[in-house]
Amino acid sequence: MSRALQPFEELVELDAEAVRSWCARTLVALGREREEIDAINVYPVADGDTGTNLYLTAEAAHQAVEAVFAASAPDTAETVRAMAHGALLGARGNSGTILSQLLRGMAGVLAEGCDGDHLARALAEAASAARRAVAHPVEGTILTVATAAAVACAAGGGLVEVAGKAHDGARTALAATSGQLAVLERAGVVDAGGRGLVTVLGALLETVTGQAPPPPDTAAVPYAPREECPTEGGPAYEVIYLLEAGEAAVELLRGRLDALGESLVVVGGDGLWNVHVHVDDAGAAVEAGVEAGRPHRIRITHFAADTAATDGRGERAQRAVVAVVPGEGLAGLCAEAGATTVRTKPGEPPAGDELLDAIRRAHAREVVLLPNDSDLRRTAVAAAERARAEGIRVALIPTRAAVQGIAALAVHEPDRRFDEDVVAMTAAAGATRYAELAVAEHQSFTSAGVCQAGDVLGLIEGDVAVIGQDLTETARTVLDRMLSAGGELVTLVVADDAPPGLAPDLERHVRRGYLAVDTTTYHAGAGAPPLLIGVE
């Protein structure tokens, strides 16, 4: 049995097993205290889940540490990095996201050494990193408690001494939080996130001494059930997602999300980030993430589910989809699905005024916009901003091809909450790889070589991947390349002027070579590319 939950001699340095013990003790302590922490959660939103979010974040860190122990005999650096990475991936809520950044800040220093002096430096770096991650730091929160812990042990010393001073400093700062924020003072509570951090530091102190410290003395600050706590007005949604993106893109994202809402926290680094924000327009927050990089594990929480789905009179908000499509057939298909369509012709993309007019024609308070063309991104963004200025709630899903728009429209559910609908449609579009067949009009250089006028070009994700002479044969080659990466459903969109029998031939090709893949065919009508292909 691991010593993770067993008392032992005081430590002079944290090793891999001690870090493992700290994770385990933290999880046990937060599990024991999470209801109490939930009960005092009134800031930044009185939603009573801070204790639960901290527990789930700690659970993710613990699972990551246990995973590295199951795979090998990790050293201390590997263990602290696993702890921080697990917390980043599993961070929940405002306080959980900040806790993950605190652990990340500590891990960077503890990977170099784990004696008392390194722990003091680690706590200082953690407090600094957490403040940098928060768009607008507020005193009287977990940030205040983290800073106080770091200041209390700044002089360094032995491991036990540093851990003890950090815990004492955090306890003292926690007791003062009720006088630093008006909402805490009115509710008669200390900060819930800070209370959770004291628990985490208490678990660390227990790890190095073998003795559990007493819980924070909050007798003078009575705990109040959440429903009795005063609530503050604020955004309706909490949006959290993991994001794969570079530093420059994340800096732009911070500015955009900061303008959209509040309680913005962006933690992580090295290409992987955890984004947390409170907004009224969750679709716009997700859209910003899509433009910055690759968001996944998207979680949207509605703070007032009973009221947000109505317009104040008990009526469900009207919703519409606006889709840009090539060809009459696709326009009819999308119209049958309830979308307002904007026709586009080769070489004649719609202008921003046309998109704005379509949004207005939808006569809806909530509109999902599907541009279905990467070249229309800027135009669509501008149209969406103008519509928002008129009071229309618009979510732009950056679909780059008509087949992605079809996939998004297929999962559209107008009775679902707007943000949940946008997330589902975004996920469906993002899971669809796309290709297009076109005929070259003149000689040119392409990524697949030189093409001549009249050659058939197979474009995958916008780049020329195949140059052929026959449309059907080129289409088979493109399909094979796309399906080599896997797929469950092939969507074929065939124009009127495509060779007769093209669709049946490709359907047979898929059936013969890919037994588990289904095929769906649509007719685009006139004015569309000869063939559009989607693979989900």
Stockholm file with secondary structure:
# STOCKHOLM 1.0

chainA/1-536         MSRALQPFEELVELDAEAVRSWCARTLVALGREREEIDAINVYPVADGDTGTNLYLTAEAAHQAVEAVFAASAPDTAETVRAMAHGALLGARGNSGTILSQLLRGMAGVLAEGCDGDHLARALAEAASAARRAVAHPVEGTILTVATAAAVACAAGGGLVEVAGKAHDGARTALAATSGQLAVLERAGVVDAGGRGLVTVLGALLETVTGQAPPPPDTAAVPYAPREECPTEGGPAYEVIYLLEAGEAAVELLRGRLDALGESLVVVGGDGLWNVHVHVDDAGAAVEAGVEAGRPHRIRITHFAADTAATDGRGERAQRAVVAVVPGEGLAGLCAEAGATTVRTKPGEPPAGDELLDAIRRAHAREVVLLPNDSDLRRTAVAAAERARAEGIRVALIPTRAAVQGIAALAVHEPDRRFDEDVVAMTAAAGATRYAELAVAEHQSFTSAGVCQAGDVLGLIEGDVAVIGQDLTETARTVLDRMLSAGGELVTLVVADDAPPGLAPDLERHVRRGYLAVDTTTYHAGAGAPPLLIGVE
#=GR chainA/1-536 SS CCGGGSCCCCCSSCCHHHHHHHHHHHHHHHHHHHHHHHHTCCSSCCCSCHHHHHHHHHHHHHHHHHHHHHHSCCCHHHHHHHHHHHHHHHCCHHHHHHHHHHHHHHHHHHTTCCSHHHHHHHHHHHHHHHHHHBSSCCTTSHHHHHHHHHHHTTTCCCHHHHHHHHHHHHHHHHHHGGGTCHHHHHHTCCCHHHHHHHHHHHHHHHHHHSSCCCCCCCTTSCCCCGGGSCCCCCCSEEEEEEEECCHHHHHHHHHHHHHHEEEEEEEEETTEEEEEEEESCHHHHHHHHHHHSEEEEEEEEETTHHHHTBCSSSCBCCEEEEEEEESHHHHHHHHHTTEEEEEEBTTBCCCHHHHHHHHHHTTCSEEEEECCSGGGHHHHHHHHHHHHHTTCEEEECCCCSHHHHHHHHHTCCTTSCHHHHHHHHHHHHHTCEEEEEEECSSCEEETTEEECTTCEEEEETTEEEEEESCHHHHHHHHHHHHHTTCCSEEEEEEETTSCTTHHHHHHHHHHHHCTTCEEEEEEEETTSCSEEEEEC
#=GC SS_cons         CCGGGSCCCCCSSCCHHHHHHHHHHHHHHHHHHHHHHHHTCCSSCCCSCHHHHHHHHHHHHHHHHHHHHHHSCCCHHHHHHHHHHHHHHHCCHHHHHHHHHHHHHHHHHHTTCCSHHHHHHHHHHHHHHHHHHBSSCCTTSHHHHHHHHHHHTTTCCCHHHHHHHHHHHHHHHHHHGGGTCHHHHHHTCCCHHHHHHHHHHHHHHHHHHSSCCCCCCCTTSCCCCGGGSCCCCCCSEEEEEEEECCHHHHHHHHHHHHHHEEEEEEEEETTEEEEEEEESCHHHHHHHHHHHSEEEEEEEEETTHHHHTBCSSSCBCCEEEEEEEESHHHHHHHHHTTEEEEEEBTTBCCCHHHHHHHHHHTTCSEEEEECCSGGGHHHHHHHHHHHHHTTCEEEECCCCSHHHHHHHHHTCCTTSCHHHHHHHHHHHHHTCEEEEEEECSSCEEETTEEECTTCEEEEETTEEEEEESCHHHHHHHHHHHHHTTCCSEEEEEEETTSCTTHHHHHHHHHHHHCTTCEEEEEEEETTSCSEEEEEC
//
